[in-house]
Amino acid sequence: LVDLLIPRGGAGLIKAVTENAKVPCIQTGTGICHVYVDCDADFTKALNIIENAKTSRPSVCNAMEVLLVNEKIANEFLPLVKERLVDVRTENKVELRLCEKSAKIIDGKNASETDFDTEFLDYILAVKVVKDVNEAVEHISLHSTMHSEAIVTENKEAADKFGEMIGQLNNTK
């Protein structure tokens, strides 16, 4: 006997289960999840986090869909991201959908207007270069489902500021 269903996955699965189930369902949310790499990030840590967050299970609601990179490190860091997620992978290469600034640094597809509002649930990653933590949080406030957001930094002040600002967003959404 099944008393309750909690469908975990993409919007299509959640909709199908909640519309067709004969028992009560708790709807889980979709996740347009961001990782912001700050100018004070440890590159090795950041690359490991990004690879895991995008490629270990890309079809789950807490997989990273958008990468935000501080403009101070973008020229050096984005080629490393492309190498890790695209160039060295023999299978499941990640398709990069790039904002104008990131497209000037690495190759990929140009991001469409909807790419930063899409839960891909696939080996697709939207990439945007931002000025600082404030612009990162501003982007998140406009495009996130507020499921899971992360900052990679070695700077405690930046981490605290990001956490505080995301916390305030969570309280308003």
N, C-alpha and C positions, 0 to 999 in steps of 0.2 A: 504494500500500500504506500502511496505517496501522499503526504499531507500538504506539501508546499514545494514549489519550484522557484529556484533563483537562477535564471538564465545568465550565464557569463559569456560575453562575446560581443560581436558587432551589433549594430542597430537592427540589421535584418533578422538575426537570430532572436534577439529580444522581442521584436515585434511578432514574429511567427509564433513563438512560445506563448506570449501573453494573449494573443488572439485565439489560439487553438487549444490551450490547456483546459482541462476539466477540473483542475484543482486551483487553489489560490496561487498567485505569482507575486514575487517582489521584483519589480523592474530595477535593473542596475543601469547605471548611466554609461554613455559613450565617453570615450576619452580622447580628446585632442591634447596630448601631453607634450610639454616642452622641456628641453634642457637648455639652460643658458650657460655658456662658457665665458666666464669673466676674464678680464685682462690679466688677473692674477692667478689664473688656473695653472695647475701642474698638467702639462700636456699629456703625459703618459696616463695619469689618472683619468683625464677627460676623455681620451681616446678609448680607454677600456670601458668607461661608463657608457659612452655613445654606442660603441659596438654592441654591448650587452643590451642596452635599452632599445635598440632598433632591431637587432638580428636574432636574439635568442628565442623570442616568441613574438613575431611581428603581428600576429592576429589577435592578440589580447588587448583589452581596453586600456591597460596601463603601459602599452608600448609607446615609445617616443615617436611622435609624428612630426615635430618641428624642432629644429636645431637653431638656436640663436647664438651668434658669436660676436663678441666685442670687437669693434672695428680696429682697436689697437693691435690685436693679434691675428686678425683675419688673414692677412697676406701670408703669414707663416703657418697658421694652424689649419686653414681650409684644405691646402694640398695634402696634409697628413690625414685629414678626414676622408678625402677622396681616395687616397691610397689604401686606407684601412677598409673602407666600405665598398669600394668598387674595384680598384686596380689589382689587389692581391687575392681577391675572392675568386675561386674557380666556379662556384655556384652561388646562387642567391645574392647576386650583386645588387646593391641598393641603387635605385634610380634616384638621382638628386634633382630636385626641383628648386631652382635658384632664383633669388631676388636679383635685381639689377647689379647691386654691389658685389654679391658673391659670384655672379656670372662673369665678372671681369677678372676674377681670381682663378676659378676652376671651371672645367667643362661639366655640362649637365644640361638638362632641359630648363627653359625659362619657366618660372612659376606662373601659373594662371591666377586670376583673381580669387578663385575658390580654394587653391591649394593650402592656404594657411588656415582654412576652416574645414578641412577634410580629415576624417578618421580613415586613413588608408587601409589599415589592418593588413599590410603587405610590405614588401621590400621597397618602399617609396618613402623619401624623406624630404620635407620642405626645409630649405635653409635660408636664413636671413641674417644679414650683418646689421648690428645695432650699435648705437653710440655708447651706451652704458647700461647699468642696472635699471635705471629709470625707464629708458626706452624699452628694455626687455620686458619689464612688468607692464608697461603700457600696451605693448603688443599682446602679451598674455591676456590682459583684461579685455581686449577686443576679440580675441580668437579662441580662447581656451574654454573647455567645458569644466574647468577647475577640478579635474580628476586627480592628476599627479603632475606637479611642477618641480623642477630641480635647478639648482645653481651648482656649478663646479668652480670653486675658487679656493685660494689659500688665504684670502683676506677676510678676517672675521667681521669687519664692519660691513663689507659688501654682502656677506652671507646673512648677517643680522637684518640688514636693510631689506634684502630680498624676502626673507622669511616674514618680516613684519608687513611688508606691502602685500604679499600673497595672502597672508592671514586676513588683512583688511578686505581684500577682494572676496575671499571665501565668505566673509560675514555679510557682504552686500549682495551676493548672488544667490 
